[in-house]
Amino acid sequence: MRYGPPCEQSNFQLYKVITHELLASENREGAPVLRDMLLRLLSAGMASLPKSPKVLSEDRDPAAVEFHKALFAAHFQTVRARLKESGIGAAAGQVMAKISVALCRYCNEFPVDRAFFEAGLFCKDANMVNMSFFFLNRFLDIADAIDDPDNAAIDNTDFMETDIPSPYDLDLPETAHVKNDRVEEIRDWVLGWSMDQSVQQKMDMRSCDKCRADIYTATLTCPKCNYKHDPCIISGYPVLKRSRVECTNCHAPANRDDWNVWVQVMKTCPWCQAPQNAQY
């Protein structure tokens, strides 16, 4: 960070190690430092006005192709941690749940069991019980597969029309990132929900902005018409036409409600750090 990460591809293997270690770390300084390092790497050292998320995701530069997903994972982990520290209550809880759901899209960048564990837990805290049931059930499948890889059988049917990677395309961690007593506690919750008529194990849906098909609420690409949404720089959810706002400095997009929850407390854009106001 002090001298800027060199862009030569010969360094990429080192950056991959750094990325993997810091995204898997429990150290709260890990994600913010990694985010800043990758932003410099992908913006060729120009940290004053970083490239927008849309530009980075479409950039064919070798560094962008290799690291833009890791950057998004580090960015959203950083935003969630800062919201958690802010102590601003229910509105922040909803946004943190959305971030945790969106982070499952990048679960090949950090431990997959932790991704689904945190998505389920933050959804539960935000009273999004159906989504919590959905993600914690998947977490238990992954925890069992890590525990007994020879007999791993994970049904991916429910996730087919999402942008969440299939577990069969991921390397499962050799050791679990969630302690066994927590796993058993979650097993009890899931069992209780499965017998509760008012709780359904399903993901939230929304209409595609283009074809109006009913699709998974957090997917960036419509599985029916391939329409692509930008990720909100606060929540990671798709930015919808009716609620789109942008940073006045770097033009990174966000959904209005998520933007206002962040800006009213932090006063800056989370992508470029420029001073910003709420937008109505």
VEXMI-396568 format. One line per 2 residues: number of its first residue (from 1); for each residue x, y, z of N, C-alpha, C. Coordinates in nm, 3 decimals, decimal comma. Layout:
NUM	X/Y/Z/X/Y/Z/X/Y/Z | ...
//
This chain:
1	0,082/-0,121/0,000/0,000/0,000/0,000/0,086/0,126/0,000 | 0,199/0,120/0,068/0,283/0,241/0,077/0,338/0,282/-0,058
3	0,386/0,185/-0,135/0,453/0,216/-0,262/0,371/0,181/-0,385 | 0,252/0,123/-0,364/0,168/0,084/-0,478/0,207/-0,054/-0,529
5	0,108/-0,142/-0,555/0,140/-0,277/-0,602/0,177/-0,276/-0,750 | 0,295/-0,328/-0,788/0,332/-0,333/-0,930/0,233/-0,418/-1,010
7	0,208/-0,379/-1,135/0,104/-0,443/-1,217/0,154/-0,565/-1,294 | 0,284/-0,598/-1,285/0,336/-0,711/-1,364/0,266/-0,841/-1,326
9	0,236/-0,921/-1,430/0,167/-1,048/-1,405/0,250/-1,145/-1,323 | 0,382/-1,126/-1,322/0,468/-1,215/-1,242/0,436/-1,204/-1,092
11	0,368/-1,093/-1,052/0,332/-1,076/-0,910/0,194/-1,134/-0,877 | 0,118/-1,176/-0,978/-0,021/-1,215/-0,954/-0,034/-1,330/-0,854
13	0,060/-1,426/-0,861/0,051/-1,540/-0,770/0,063/-1,494/-0,624 | 0,153/-1,398/-0,602/0,169/-1,342/-0,466/0,039/-1,270/-0,424
15	-0,018/-1,192/-0,517/-0,142/-1,120/-0,484/-0,256/-1,217/-0,454 | -0,258/-1,331/-0,524/-0,362/-1,431/-0,497/-0,350/-1,486/-0,355
17	-0,225/-1,510/-0,314/-0,202/-1,561/-0,177/-0,249/-1,457/-0,075 | -0,210/-1,331/-0,097/-0,249/-1,222/-0,007/-0,403/-1,211/-0,002
19	-0,466/-1,216/-0,120/-0,612/-1,206/-0,130/-0,680/-1,317/-0,053 | -0,634/-1,441/-0,077/-0,695/-1,556/-0,012/-0,681/-1,548/0,140
21	-0,561/-1,512/0,185/-0,536/-1,507/0,330/-0,619/-1,397/0,398 | -0,623/-1,279/0,336/-0,691/-1,168/0,402/-0,843/-1,182/0,398
23	-0,898/-1,237/0,288/-1,044/-1,256/0,282/-1,090/-1,366/0,377 | -1,002/-1,461/0,406/-1,037/-1,569/0,498/-1,011/-1,531/0,643
25	-0,940/-1,420/0,664/-0,897/-1,381/0,798/-1,013/-1,325/0,881 | -1,005/-1,346/1,011/-1,101/-1,285/1,104/-1,056/-1,143/1,144
27	-0,938/-1,105/1,102/-0,882/-0,974/1,138/-0,962/-0,864/1,067 | -1,017/-0,771/1,144/-1,103/-0,669/1,085/-1,028/-0,568/0,998
29	-0,894/-0,567/1,008/-0,816/-0,478/0,920/-0,791/-0,543/0,784 | -0,814/-0,674/0,773/-0,778/-0,747/0,651/-0,849/-0,697/0,527
31	-0,982/-0,697/0,529/-1,060/-0,660/0,409/-1,036/-0,515/0,366 | -1,036/-0,416/0,458/-1,012/-0,277/0,412/-0,877/-0,257/0,346
33	-0,771/-0,318/0,401/-0,637/-0,302/0,342/-0,632/-0,370/0,206 | -0,693/-0,490/0,197/-0,695/-0,563/0,070/-0,773/-0,484/-0,035
35	-0,885/-0,428/0,006/-0,967/-0,347/-0,086/-0,884/-0,234/-0,144 | -0,813/-0,162/-0,058/-0,733/-0,048/-0,106/-0,620/-0,094/-0,197
37	-0,557/-0,207/-0,162/-0,448/-0,258/-0,245/-0,498/-0,296/-0,385 | -0,610/-0,371/-0,389/-0,663/-0,417/-0,519/-0,717/-0,300/-0,601
39	-0,775/-0,200/-0,533/-0,824/-0,083/-0,606/-0,709/-0,009/-0,673 | -0,597/-0,001/-0,604/-0,477/0,061/-0,664/-0,425/-0,023/-0,779
41	-0,420/-0,154/-0,760/-0,371/-0,243/-0,864/-0,456/-0,232/-0,990 | -0,588/-0,229/-0,972/-0,680/-0,229/-1,086/-0,700/-0,090/-1,146
43	-0,664/0,013/-1,069/-0,674/0,150/-1,122/-0,536/0,204/-1,160 | -0,440/0,111/-1,175/-0,302/0,147/-1,215/-0,242/0,254/-1,124
45	-0,267/0,238/-0,994/-0,207/0,328/-0,895/-0,282/0,455/-0,870 | -0,387/0,485/-0,952/-0,461/0,610/-0,934/-0,572/0,591/-0,832
47	-0,536/0,598/-0,706/-0,635/0,574/-0,601/-0,725/0,695/-0,578 | -0,689/0,811/-0,636/-0,769/0,932/-0,612/-0,908/0,921/-0,676
49	-0,914/0,864/-0,798/-1,044/0,842/-0,862/-1,043/0,702/-0,923 | -1,081/0,603/-0,844/-1,076/0,465/-0,893/-1,176/0,440/-1,005
51	-1,149/0,340/-1,087/-1,243/0,301/-1,192/-1,374/0,255/-1,126 | -1,485/0,278/-1,195/-1,615/0,238/-1,140/-1,629/0,086/-1,143
53	-1,718/0,029/-1,059/-1,739/-0,116/-1,059/-1,776/-0,169/-1,198 | -1,858/-0,093/-1,272/-1,900/-0,139/-1,406/-1,779/-0,149/-1,500
55	-1,694/-0,045/-1,498/-1,575/-0,045/-1,583/-1,484/-0,164/-1,547 | -1,466/-0,186/-1,416/-1,378/-0,295/-1,372/-1,430/-0,431/-1,413
57	-1,563/-0,451/-1,402/-1,618/-0,583/-1,434/-1,614/-0,610/-1,584 | -1,605/-0,503/-1,666/-1,598/-0,521/-1,812/-1,455/-0,508/-1,866
59	-1,361/-0,468/-1,779/-1,222/-0,444/-1,819/-1,154/-0,576/-1,856 | -1,086/-0,579/-1,970/-1,017/-0,702/-2,013/-0,869/-0,700/-1,976
61	-0,826/-0,599/-1,901/-0,690/-0,595/-1,851/-0,666/-0,719/-1,763 | -0,550/-0,785/-1,776/-0,527/-0,910/-1,700/-0,552/-0,897/-1,549
63	-0,509/-0,784/-1,490/-0,529/-0,767/-1,346/-0,678/-0,758/-1,311 | -0,755/-0,686/-1,394/-0,898/-0,672/-1,369/-0,969/-0,807/-1,383
65	-0,933/-0,882/-1,487/-0,995/-1,014/-1,507/-0,968/-1,103/-1,387 | -0,845/-1,097/-1,336/-0,802/-1,186/-1,228/-0,858/-1,145/-1,092
67	-0,870/-1,014/-1,067/-0,893/-0,970/-0,929/-1,019/-0,888/-0,905 | -1,101/-0,857/-1,007/-1,213/-0,767/-0,980/-1,314/-0,830/-0,883
69	-1,335/-0,961/-0,888/-1,430/-1,024/-0,795/-1,376/-1,021/-0,652 | -1,245/-1,042/-0,638/-1,184/-1,033/-0,505/-1,196/-0,892/-0,449
71	-1,182/-0,793/-0,538/-1,200/-0,653/-0,495/-1,342/-0,630/-0,443 | -1,443/-0,679/-0,517/-1,581/-0,661/-0,472/-1,604/-0,732/-0,339
73	-1,548/-0,851/-0,322/-1,563/-0,924/-0,195/-1,503/-0,843/-0,081 | -1,382/-0,789/-0,103/-1,316/-0,709/0,002/-1,394/-0,580/0,029
75	-1,446/-0,518/-0,079/-1,523/-0,394/-0,063/-1,648/-0,417/0,021 | -1,725/-0,521/-0,013/-1,851/-0,543/0,059/-1,827/-0,590/0,203
77	-1,720/-0,666/0,225/-1,686/-0,702/0,363/-1,650/-0,575/0,444 | -1,582/-0,482/0,379/-1,543/-0,356/0,445/-1,665/-0,271/0,479
79	-1,756/-0,257/0,382/-1,878/-0,177/0,404/-1,961/-0,238/0,518 | -1,976/-0,371/0,515/-2,055/-0,437/0,620/-1,992/-0,416/0,758
81	-1,859/-0,428/0,767/-1,791/-0,410/0,896/-1,810/-0,268/0,949 | -1,804/-0,169/0,859/-1,821/-0,029/0,904/-1,964/-0,002/0,947
83	-2,060/-0,062/0,878/-2,200/-0,047/0,920/-2,222/-0,112/1,056 | -2,159/-0,227/1,076/-2,175/-0,299/1,204/-2,119/-0,214/1,319
85	-2,007/-0,147/1,294/-1,945/-0,062/1,397/-2,027/0,065/1,423 | -2,107/0,107/1,324/-2,177/0,235/1,335/-2,290/0,232/1,437
87	-2,345/0,113/1,461/-2,453/0,098/1,560/-2,578/0,177/1,526 | -2,619/0,181/1,396/-2,735/0,263/1,360/-2,864/0,182/1,347
89	-2,865/0,062/1,400/-2,992/-0,009/1,419/-3,049/-0,080/1,299 | -3,184/-0,083/1,294/-3,257/-0,171/1,203/-3,226/-0,146/1,056
91	-3,216/-0,019/1,017/-3,189/0,012/0,875/-3,055/-0,046/0,833 | -2,954/-0,032/0,919/-2,822/-0,089/0,889/-2,829/-0,241/0,886
93	-2,911/-0,300/0,974/-2,927/-0,446/0,979/-2,978/-0,501/0,847 | -3,074/-0,430/0,787/-3,128/-0,473/0,657/-3,019/-0,467/0,549
95	-2,941/-0,358/0,550/-2,836/-0,343/0,449/-2,726/-0,448/0,470 | -2,690/-0,476/0,597/-2,587/-0,578/0,624/-2,633/-0,716/0,579
97	-2,763/-0,744/0,593/-2,817/-0,872/0,545/-2,805/-0,880/0,393 | -2,838/-0,770/0,326/-2,826/-0,769/0,178/-2,681/-0,791/0,136
99	-2,588/-0,722/0,203/-2,445/-0,737/0,170/-2,404/-0,884/0,186 | -2,447/-0,946/0,294/-2,408/-1,085/0,322/-2,465/-1,180/0,216
101	-2,587/-1,150/0,170/-2,647/-1,229/0,061/-2,568/-1,207/-0,067 | -2,536/-1,081/-0,098/-2,460/-1,050/-0,220/-2,321/-1,114/-0,218
103	-2,261/-1,124/-0,100/-2,126/-1,182/-0,089/-2,123/-1,329/-0,131 | -2,238/-1,398/-0,125/-2,241/-1,538/-0,170/-2,207/-1,548/-0,319
105	-2,229/-1,439/-0,393/-2,193/-1,434/-0,535/-2,041/-1,448/-0,553 | -1,965/-1,409/-0,452/-1,819/-1,410/-0,460/-1,759/-1,519/-0,371
107	-1,838/-1,627/-0,346/-1,794/-1,726/-0,248/-1,678/-1,813/-0,297 | -1,635/-1,794/-0,423/-1,512/-1,863/-0,463/-1,388/-1,780/-0,429
109	-1,409/-1,662/-0,368/-1,296/-1,576/-0,330/-1,261/-1,589/-0,181 | -1,352/-1,645/-0,101/-1,324/-1,662/0,042/-1,400/-1,788/0,088
111	-1,379/-1,835/0,211/-1,434/-1,965/0,250/-1,586/-1,974/0,230 | -1,628/-2,072/0,150/-1,768/-2,082/0,110/-1,859/-2,111/0,228
113	-1,811/-2,187/0,327/-1,898/-2,214/0,443/-1,925/-2,086/0,520 | -1,823/-2,000/0,528/-1,843/-1,873/0,600/-1,940/-1,781/0,525
115	-1,934/-1,785/0,391/-2,022/-1,699/0,311/-2,169/-1,731/0,341 | -2,206/-1,859/0,338/-2,346/-1,896/0,360/-2,386/-1,885/0,507
117	-2,292/-1,911/0,597/-2,316/-1,895/0,740/-2,351/-1,749/0,771 | -2,269/-1,656/0,719/-2,292/-1,514/0,748/-2,420/-1,464/0,680
119	-2,447/-1,511/0,557/-2,571/-1,471/0,489/-2,692/-1,513/0,573 | -2,691/-1,637/0,619/-2,803/-1,686/0,700/-2,817/-1,613/0,832
121	-2,704/-1,584/0,896/-2,707/-1,519/1,028/-2,754/-1,374/1,019 | -2,700/-1,299/0,922/-2,740/-1,158/0,908/-2,886/-1,147/0,864
123	-2,932/-1,242/0,779/-3,074/-1,242/0,740/-3,163/-1,270/0,863 | -3,120/-1,361/0,947/-3,197/-1,392/1,070/-3,205/-1,269/1,159
125	-3,092/-1,199/1,176/-3,090/-1,078/1,259/-3,180/-0,968/1,203 | -3,194/-0,966/1,069/-3,278/-0,863/1,004/-3,422/-0,911/0,987
127	-3,454/-1,025/1,050/-3,590/-1,081/1,045/-3,631/-1,123/0,903 | -3,533/-1,156/0,819/-3,562/-1,211/0,685/-3,554/-1,363/0,698
129	-3,657/-1,421/0,761/-3,648/-1,560/0,807/-3,644/-1,660/0,690 | -3,724/-1,637/0,585/-3,723/-1,730/0,471/-3,584/-1,737/0,406
131	-3,524/-1,619/0,390/-3,390/-1,615/0,330/-3,286/-1,679/0,424 | -3,302/-1,657/0,554/-3,211/-1,717/0,651/-3,219/-1,870/0,643
133	-3,342/-1,922/0,639/-3,366/-2,066/0,625/-3,298/-2,118/0,498 | -3,314/-2,045/0,390/-3,260/-2,082/0,259/-3,107/-2,095/0,263
135	-3,042/-1,992/0,320/-2,895/-1,991/0,321/-2,836/-2,084/0,427 | -2,901/-2,094/0,543/-2,847/-2,181/0,648/-2,862/-2,328/0,611
137	-2,966/-2,362/0,536/-2,980/-2,499/0,488/-2,864/-2,535/0,395 | -2,831/-2,442/0,305/-2,715/-2,463/0,217/-2,586/-2,470/0,300
139	-2,574/-2,384/0,402/-2,456/-2,388/0,489/-2,438/-2,527/0,551 | -2,547/-2,586/0,599/-2,538/-2,719/0,662/-2,492/-2,824/0,561
141	-2,542/-2,814/0,436/-2,496/-2,907/0,331/-2,345/-2,896/0,311 | -2,296/-2,769/0,310/-2,153/-2,746/0,287/-2,071/-2,793/0,407
143	-2,122/-2,764/0,528/-2,052/-2,808/0,651/-2,040/-2,960/0,654 | -2,146/-3,030/0,614/-2,143/-3,177/0,611/-2,045/-3,227/0,506
145	-2,040/-3,156/0,391/-1,948/-3,196/0,283/-1,802/-3,177/0,323 | -1,774/-3,071/0,398/-1,637/-3,047/0,447/-1,600/-3,155/0,548
147	-1,697/-3,190/0,632/-1,677/-3,290/0,737/-1,655/-3,430/0,678 | -1,727/-3,460/0,570/-1,721/-3,594/0,509/-1,722/-3,582/0,356
149	-1,608/-3,539/0,297/-1,606/-3,510/0,153/-1,638/-3,630/0,064 | -1,611/-3,751/0,111/-1,635/-3,869/0,028/-1,784/-3,895/0,004
151	-1,866/-3,848/0,098/-2,011/-3,870/0,083/-2,087/-3,740/0,059 | -2,015/-3,639/0,006/-2,078/-3,508/-0,015/-2,178/-3,516/-0,131
153	-2,300/-3,473/-0,103/-2,403/-3,466/-0,208/-2,484/-3,339/-0,184 | -2,452/-3,236/-0,261/-2,520/-3,107/-0,243/-2,614/-3,084/-0,360
155	-2,742/-3,071/-0,329/-2,842/-3,046/-0,433/-2,839/-2,897/-0,469 | -2,806/-2,867/-0,595/-2,792/-2,726/-0,635/-2,915/-2,673/-0,709
157	-3,025/-2,749/-0,711/-3,143/-2,712/-0,791/-3,194/-2,573/-0,758 | -3,204/-2,540/-0,629/-3,260/-2,410/-0,587/-3,175/-2,292/-0,632
159	-3,049/-2,318/-0,663/-2,956/-2,209/-0,695/-2,928/-2,197/-0,845 | -2,998/-2,276/-0,926/-2,967/-2,284/-1,069/-2,979/-2,149/-1,140
161	-3,084/-2,072/-1,110/-3,106/-1,946/-1,182/-3,062/-1,826/-1,097 | -2,948/-1,841/-1,032/-2,887/-1,731/-0,956/-2,744/-1,714/-1,010
163	-2,675/-1,609/-0,961/-2,533/-1,594/-0,999/-2,441/-1,642/-0,887 | -2,496/-1,727/-0,797/-2,415/-1,787/-0,691/-2,347/-1,912/-0,748
165	-2,213/-1,920/-0,738/-2,143/-2,034/-0,798/-2,192/-2,168/-0,742 | -2,193/-2,269/-0,828/-2,230/-2,405/-0,786/-2,121/-2,459/-0,694
167	-2,157/-2,534/-0,589/-2,054/-2,592/-0,502/-1,961/-2,687/-0,578 | -2,009/-2,738/-0,693/-1,927/-2,830/-0,772/-1,821/-2,755/-0,853
169	-1,831/-2,622/-0,856/-1,729/-2,541/-0,924/-1,631/-2,478/-0,824 | -1,645/-2,514/-0,697/-1,563/-2,454/-0,592/-1,473/-2,559/-0,529
171	-1,361/-2,513/-0,475/-1,280/-2,600/-0,390/-1,330/-2,583/-0,247 | -1,386/-2,689/-0,190/-1,433/-2,679/-0,052/-1,312/-2,666/0,041
173	-1,324/-2,585/0,147/-1,213/-2,574/0,242/-1,179/-2,710/0,303 | -1,051/-2,730/0,334/-1,012/-2,857/0,398/-1,058/-2,860/0,544
175	-1,061/-2,742/0,605/-1,109/-2,735/0,744/-1,224/-2,634/0,752 | -1,319/-2,663/0,839/-1,436/-2,578/0,853/-1,398/-2,443/0,916
177	-1,464/-2,335/0,872/-1,440/-2,202/0,930/-1,543/-2,167/1,036 | -1,638/-2,259/1,059/-1,741/-2,236/1,162/-1,733/-2,352/1,260
179	-1,724/-2,320/1,389/-1,704/-2,423/1,491/-1,824/-2,517/1,499 | -1,796/-2,639/1,543/-1,895/-2,746/1,543/-2,018/-2,715/1,629
181	-1,997/-2,647/1,743/-2,113/-2,617/1,829/-2,209/-2,519/1,761 | -2,154/-2,427/1,679/-2,241/-2,336/1,601/-2,319/-2,413/1,495
183	-2,252/-2,509/1,432/-2,317/-2,590/1,330/-2,438/-2,663/1,390 | -2,420/-2,718/1,509/-2,530/-2,791/1,573/-2,643/-2,697/1,615
185	-2,607/-2,576/1,658/-2,708/-2,476/1,693/-2,792/-2,441/1,569 | -2,724/-2,425/1,456/-2,795/-2,391/1,330/-2,881/-2,509/1,284
187	-2,831/-2,631/1,305/-2,911/-2,749/1,270/-3,043/-2,747/1,346 | -3,038/-2,706/1,472/-3,161/-2,697/1,554/-3,256/-2,591/1,499
189	-3,202/-2,474/1,460/-3,287/-2,368/1,402/-3,357/-2,419/1,276 | -3,276/-2,478/1,187/-3,329/-2,523/1,057/-3,437/-2,630/1,077
191	-3,413/-2,719/1,172/-3,513/-2,823/1,202/-3,642/-2,759/1,253 | -3,629/-2,658/1,341/-3,746/-2,588/1,392/-3,824/-2,518/1,282
193	-3,752/-2,450/1,190/-3,819/-2,380/1,079/-3,888/-2,478/0,984 | -3,825/-2,596/0,964/-3,882/-2,692/0,869/-4,017/-2,744/0,918
195	-4,043/-2,732/1,048/-4,172/-2,778/1,103/-4,268/-2,662/1,127 | -4,225/-2,541/1,091/-4,308/-2,421/1,111/-4,377/-2,385/0,979
197	-4,510/-2,393/0,977/-4,586/-2,367/0,854/-4,567/-2,226/0,800 | -4,532/-2,131/0,889/-4,521/-1,990/0,847/-4,386/-1,958/0,782
199	-4,292/-2,052/0,788/-4,158/-2,029/0,732/-4,139/-2,115/0,607 | -4,092/-2,051/0,500/-4,066/-2,124/0,376/-3,919/-2,110/0,338
201	-3,862/-2,223/0,296/-3,723/-2,220/0,255/-3,716/-2,174/0,110 | -3,715/-2,041/0,093/-3,711/-1,991/-0,045/-3,643/-1,854/-0,048
203	-3,593/-1,821/-0,165/-3,526/-1,693/-0,181/-3,627/-1,586/-0,222 | -3,598/-1,463/-0,186/-3,683/-1,351/-0,228/-3,668/-1,330/-0,379
205	-3,778/-1,288/-0,442/-3,780/-1,269/-0,587/-3,813/-1,123/-0,620 | -3,782/-1,082/-0,744/-3,819/-0,950/-0,795/-3,841/-0,961/-0,945
207	-3,893/-0,854/-1,006/-3,912/-0,852/-1,151/-3,787/-0,799/-1,219 | -3,748/-0,863/-1,329/-3,637/-0,812/-1,410/-3,677/-0,676/-1,467
209	-3,583/-0,580/-1,464/-3,609/-0,445/-1,516/-3,643/-0,447/-1,665 | -3,594/-0,549/-1,737/-3,614/-0,550/-1,883/-3,731/-0,640/-1,925
211	-3,725/-0,771/-1,889/-3,826/-0,865/-1,940/-3,940/-0,892/-1,842 | -3,930/-0,836/-1,720/-4,033/-0,848/-1,616/-4,048/-0,989/-1,561
213	-3,958/-1,081/-1,596/-3,965/-1,217/-1,541/-3,939/-1,214/-1,391 | -3,992/-1,311/-1,320/-3,972/-1,324/-1,176/-3,836/-1,390/-1,153
215	-3,741/-1,318/-1,093/-3,606/-1,372/-1,076/-3,556/-1,350/-0,933 | -3,448/-1,421/-0,898/-3,386/-1,410/-0,766/-3,347/-1,264/-0,739
217	-3,385/-1,215/-0,624/-3,373/-1,071/-0,594/-3,231/-1,016/-0,603 | -3,129/-1,100/-0,574/-2,992/-1,047/-0,567/-2,908/-1,077/-0,690
219	-2,966/-1,142/-0,792/-2,885/-1,174/-0,910/-2,860/-1,050/-0,995 | -2,738/-1,035/-1,045/-2,704/-0,919/-1,128/-2,742/-0,941/-1,274
221	-2,752/-1,068/-1,316/-2,784/-1,101/-1,456/-2,914/-1,180/-1,462 | -3,010/-1,132/-1,537/-3,137/-1,203/-1,552/-3,113/-1,335/-1,626
223	-3,154/-1,450/-1,568/-3,133/-1,578/-1,637/-3,224/-1,597/-1,758 | -3,327/-1,512/-1,770/-3,422/-1,525/-1,881/-3,378/-1,445/-2,004
225	-3,336/-1,319/-1,982/-3,304/-1,233/-2,099/-3,159/-1,184/-2,099 | -3,082/-1,223/-1,995/-2,940/-1,186/-1,983/-2,915/-1,037/-1,960
227	-3,020/-0,963/-1,921/-3,002/-0,821/-1,888/-2,913/-0,809/-1,764 | -2,811/-0,721/-1,772/-2,716/-0,708/-1,662/-2,741/-0,581/-1,582
229	-2,746/-0,594/-1,450/-2,756/-0,480/-1,359/-2,618/-0,452/-1,300 | -2,593/-0,327/-1,266/-2,473/-0,293/-1,189/-2,495/-0,332/-1,044
231	-2,387/-0,369/-0,971/-2,403/-0,392/-0,827/-2,406/-0,259/-0,752 | -2,496/-0,247/-0,657/-2,501/-0,131/-0,568/-2,373/-0,129/-0,484
233	-2,305/-0,013/-0,478/-2,177/-0,009/-0,406/-2,195/-0,012/-0,254 | -2,319/-0,005/-0,207/-2,344/-0,019/-0,063/-2,381/-0,163/-0,030
235	-2,485/-0,215/-0,096/-2,542/-0,345/-0,057/-2,497/-0,462/-0,144 | -2,446/-0,434/-0,265/-2,412/-0,542/-0,357/-2,532/-0,595/-0,435
237	-2,654/-0,550/-0,398/-2,773/-0,591/-0,472/-2,775/-0,521/-0,608 | -2,851/-0,575/-0,704/-2,860/-0,507/-0,834/-2,921/-0,368/-0,821
239	-2,864/-0,272/-0,893/-2,920/-0,136/-0,893/-3,038/-0,133/-0,990 | -3,156/-0,103/-0,938/-3,278/-0,102/-1,018/-3,303/0,038/-1,075
241	-3,362/0,043/-1,193/-3,383/0,172/-1,262/-3,456/0,273/-1,175 | -3,561/0,226/-1,107/-3,647/0,320/-1,034/-3,580/0,379/-0,910
243	-3,471/0,316/-0,863/-3,410/0,365/-0,738/-3,262/0,401/-0,756 | -3,217/0,415/-0,881/-3,075/0,437/-0,908/-3,030/0,578/-0,869
245	-2,920/0,586/-0,795/-2,851/0,713/-0,769/-2,702/0,687/-0,796 | -2,625/0,795/-0,809/-2,482/0,780/-0,835/-2,401/0,876/-0,748
247	-2,279/0,835/-0,716/-2,184/0,925/-0,652/-2,155/1,040/-0,748 | -2,155/1,163/-0,699/-2,131/1,278/-0,787/-1,984/1,288/-0,831
249	-1,897/1,213/-0,764/-1,754/1,218/-0,796/-1,711/1,104/-0,889 | -1,733/0,978/-0,847/-1,683/0,865/-0,928/-1,794/0,798/-1,009
251	-1,919/0,843/-0,989/-2,036/0,792/-1,062/-2,064/0,643/-1,037 | -2,011/0,589/-0,926/-2,047/0,451/-0,889/-2,195/0,450/-0,850
253	-2,271/0,349/-0,895/-2,416/0,348/-0,873/-2,457/0,281/-0,742 | -2,575/0,318/-0,695/-2,631/0,257/-0,574/-2,783/0,265/-0,579
255	-2,849/0,182/-0,499/-2,993/0,197/-0,478/-3,015/0,305/-0,373 | -3,113/0,391/-0,398/-3,131/0,512/-0,317/-3,138/0,483/-0,166
257	-3,222/0,388/-0,126/-3,240/0,363/0,018/-3,111/0,316/0,084 | -3,038/0,226/0,015/-2,911/0,176/0,071/-2,808/0,289/0,078
259	-2,804/0,371/-0,026/-2,712/0,486/-0,030/-2,740/0,580/0,088 | -2,867/0,610/0,112/-2,900/0,706/0,217/-2,869/0,653/0,357
261	-2,890/0,522/0,379/-2,854/0,462/0,508/-2,705/0,483/0,534 | -2,623/0,460/0,431/-2,477/0,474/0,445/-2,435/0,620/0,461
263	-2,481/0,705/0,369/-2,430/0,842/0,361/-2,472/0,926/0,482 | -2,590/0,900/0,537/-2,633/0,979/0,653/-2,541/0,961/0,773
265	-2,470/0,848/0,777/-2,378/0,824/0,888/-2,233/0,851/0,847 | -2,194/0,799/0,730/-2,052/0,804/0,691/-2,014/0,932/0,615
267	-2,113/0,995/0,550/-2,092/1,124/0,479/-2,001/1,116/0,357 | -1,959/0,996/0,318/-1,870/0,983/0,202/-1,917/0,868/0,113
269	-1,872/0,869/-0,013/-1,894/0,755/-0,102/-1,803/0,641/-0,057 | -1,855/0,519/-0,043/-1,768/0,410/0,004/-1,669/0,363/-0,102
271	-1,692/0,402/-0,228/-1,602/0,356/-0,336/-1,483/0,449/-0,353 | -1,507/0,583/-0,359/-1,397/0,676/-0,384/-1,365/0,766/-0,264
273	-1,446/0,757/-0,156/-1,425/0,832/-0,032/-1,454/0,982/-0,044 | -1,511/1,028/-0,157/-1,543/1,171/-0,171/-1,662/1,207/-0,082
275	-1,666/1,328/-0,025/-1,781/1,369/0,056/-1,910/1,364/-0,027 | -2,017/1,310/0,033/-2,145/1,295/-0,039/-2,262/1,325/0,054
277	-2,377/1,353/-0,007/-2,500/1,377/0,068/-2,603/1,271/0,033 | -2,707/1,263/0,116/-2,821/1,176/0,085/-2,888/1,226/-0,042
279	-2,954/1,135/-0,115/-3,024/1,174/-0,240/-3,169/1,128/-0,231 | -3,261/1,222/-0,267/-3,405/1,189/-0,255/-3,475/1,209/-0,388
//
